[in-house]
Amino acid sequence: MAERTVFQSLSRRHVLSLGPQSSVWEAACVMTRANCGSVLILDTPGTLLGILTERDLMTRVLAKAQDPQTTRVSEVMTPNPHCVAPDMKVSEAVLIMIERGFRHLPIVSAAGKILGVFSVRDALPREIGDAVSLAEFNDQVNDALG
């Protein structure tokens, strides 16, 4: 069976997005209503500026006692997030997530259209296992090469 692409694996095709001036409180409400772990931050022409995740809310807002109603998403988002192409294999995307500590990757077409957000939850156990094996192999090669 051929491995799925990140686009094929998306459990939801609707992209949650907000403008950079939105409050963190608005973002948390949007994410909660949609039962989603991230929201993309877009400027008015639809250009991707950043991503705000549950982890960002916890580490950059709650842990620092920021007021969610006055803090703008642009102040606490992850700017210029790593994006992947829709035809990337799931195990390759999961490997990026493992190596870089991400849980969400925006999927962007060659033309720059935002197609969705791949979450580690979209991966199947087999695909996660393949990515972990590849990460372990990469570590072994790096150790051997010094």
N, C-alpha and C positions, 0 to 999 in steps of 0.2 A: 504494500500500500504506500503510495507516494505521500511524502510529508506535506502537511498543510502549510500554506503561507500565512503570514500574520493577518492579511486582509480576510482570508477565508475563515480564520479562527475567531473573528470578532463576534462576541456575544451580542453586542449592540452596535448599530451603525450610526445612531444619532450622536452627534458631537456636542458635548456641553461646552459652552464658551461664555465668557464675560469680557467686558472692556477693562482696561487697566485701572480705571478710576473706581471700579466697583469695590465695595467694602469686603473685608474678609468674612463678615457676618453674612452678607448676601451670597458669597461663594459657598459657605458652609450650608446654607439653606438650600441652594440649588443642588449641591452634591447629595444632601440628605434626601430631598424629594426624589431624585433620580436614582438613589441607591448606587452612587458611583463614587469612586475613590479619587477622582481628579477632575479638574476643569481647565480647559485651555484659555489662555488670556490672549485676546486678539485686538488689534487696533481696528479703526473703522473700515479700512479697505479689506479687512480680513487677513492681515498678515499676522503670523504667529509670533507673539512676543515672549511667551513663557507658558509654564504649566504650574498649577497650584495643586498640590496633593494633600492627602490626609496627613502624611508625614510632615509636610511644610506647616500645616496648621498646628500640629503638636509641637514641633521643635522651634519654629520661628514666631509663633503667636502665643500659644498657651504657656510654654516653658519660659518665655520672656515677659510674661504678664502684659502683652500688648492688648489694647482695647480692640476687639474685633469689629466694633461698629465704626471706629474712626481710622483703623488701619486699612490702607488700600492694598488690593491684591498685588499691584505692581511693586510694592515695598517688600513683599515676602515670597513672591513666586520664584521658581527656578527659571532664570532667563535663558533664552536661546536653547531650549531642550534638544537633546539628541533625538533625531527623527529617523525613521526607517522607511524604506520603500515598501509598497504593498506586496511585492513578490518575494520579500525576504522570507526564508524558512523560519518556522516558529522556533526551532532549536537554536538557530543563529541569534534570533532576537533575545531568547532567554539567556544565552551565553553573554550577550552584551549587558543584560540586566544583572547577572551574577557578578561579572567583572567590574561593573561600574556602580553597583548598589542601587539600581533603579527598580521601580515596580510598574512604571508606566512609560510607554514609548509612543509618541504621536506617529501616525502613519501618514506620509505625505507623498503624493504622486510626483512624477518627474516635472509636471507642469506647475507644481507648488500648491495643488489643491489638497486640503486637509480631508482625509478620508475616515479617520477614526483614531482611537487610542487603544493600542494593544496593552493589555494588562497581563501580568503573570497568571492571573486567574483564567485567562483565555487559553492557556497551554494545557495539554493533556499530560498525565503522568509520564507517558513514554517519551514525549518531547522534552519534558523537564529532565528526565533521566539521560537522554542523549546529550543535552546541553551540559549537564554536570560531568558526564564522562569526557566531553570535549574540554571542559575547563580543567579537569584533573590532568588530562593529557598535555594541555598547554603548560600547566605548572611544571610537569615533569620535564618537558623539553626545555623550558626556561632554566630550570635547575641544572640540567645537564650542560647547557651552553654557558652557564655561569653568569 
